[in-house]
Amino acid sequence: MAEVTIRHLGRTTRATARGGKPQLKKVRDALILKGFVPVSETDDGFDLRRRAHVTQDDWPMRVKARCEGQRCEIDYFLFIPWGWIAGFTALMWLVLPFAGVQHAVLAFGLGLVVLASALYTQKFDCRPNAKYWQARPRQRWHETMEKLIGEAFARA
């Protein structure tokens, strides 16, 4: 098996492996089978995304990969979509004040706190020892990505 180095950089996880475009194509094809769709593709890389499956405890995910010579880097992370952030904030600002909440100013303040929190923690890396927010999906995707990348970059 090829040596694949996985580092968790706080908001993203980066896998680095020695290989080329054929191995990167194997990763891309495996991810498409897992429900990812292409956002953009170039000769030396790709950008894929996966929709949320919240009822299955799975959040949206993004994978960006590129190869420079024999060095391939694959960045991946779970994230909160901008639409969710904007929608929740709009609901907090527009609906709660008119829904019988006694202190509409507190609802507005709560909306600001939620907005700031979502903006600060919009991306989540896929570490195996993740705790608190989205721990199970992050751990599950760490195992899945480690397996997919390891198989794609395995030496024949």
Secondary structure, 3 states (H helix, E strand, C coil): CCCEEEEECCCCEEEEEECCHHHHHHHHHHHHHCCCEEEEEECCEEEEEECCEHHHCECCEEEEEEEECCEEEEEEEEECCHHHHHHHHHHHHHCHHHCCCCCHHHHHHHHHHHHHHHHHCCEECCCCCCCCCCHHHHHHHHHHHHHHHHHHCCCC
